[in-house]
Amino acid sequence: MAKFTPGAIISEIRGTIASTTFSKNAAGAIIRNRVVPINRNSTLQANQRQKFGNISSGWRALSEAERASWIAAAADFPYQDSLGQTKFLSGAQLFEKFTLNLAVIDEAQVDTAPSPASFDELALGAVVLTDAAFTVAFTPTPVPTGMALVVYATRPISAGKSFVNKSDFRFIQFEDPAFASPVDLFTAYEAAVSSLTGQEGKKVFVEMRYIEVATGVASAPVRTSAIVA
């Protein structure tokens, strides 16, 4: 399905129709062929899929009062879609979103909707990226109390690319509260995404965010990138 903003004909369109993807980069609107990523079927990915498999059934298992709390809370968690329009999830979607966040950090679901959380400003620093090391510095350090630090990264891509889509990122690992900078991604990255051997000159994007351990509320993600040396 593709999203579009009505204009004289169509002013903006995002998403995929058949094998054609509509998107935008620094140069403006683009149209490209849809590329289906290779399913590496790593143990890490299989474990993540298993965690996510039964989340929708959790909504049905809630009490009426619990479901009502999520429906009421949806207005507190607006988001922007790919066209920059402000949208709101349904109560069920909000529950699934936060339950997914908690599953990522190995925490149990919460049955009653939480309130919005405040987060320390997360910033990414120096990146060491070679065929034998992959570390990323972050501040504040250590990870604040009550928060987990979740890390995603892309496969090695052309060094000339300056933009990647959300769908290009793969979950790498998470770190518990009080974990100190830098985070070492090398082993988990090679297991989940790609070997770094022979990737010299390629670029890897890294994305991190906080997830509140008690609720599943997540901060806005921050990104950085580095060239494999």
RABELPE-V153704 format. One record per run of one state. SS is the DSSP state (a for helix, b for strand, c for the rest). FROM is the first residue (numbers start at 1). TO is the last residue. Records with the same first field share a line. If there is no record, write none. Layout:
# RABELPE-V153704
SS = FROM-TO  FROM-TO
This chain:
# RABELPE-V153704
c = 1-1  7-9  18-19  26-27  34-42  53-54  62-63  77-78  81-85  88-90  105-122  130-133  140-146  154-156  158-165  169-169  176-182  185-185  193-202  213-217  219-221  228-229
b = 2-6  10-17  20-25  28-33  79-80  86-87  123-129  134-139  147-153  157-157  170-175  183-184  203-212  218-218  222-227
a = 43-52  55-61  64-76  91-104  166-168  186-192
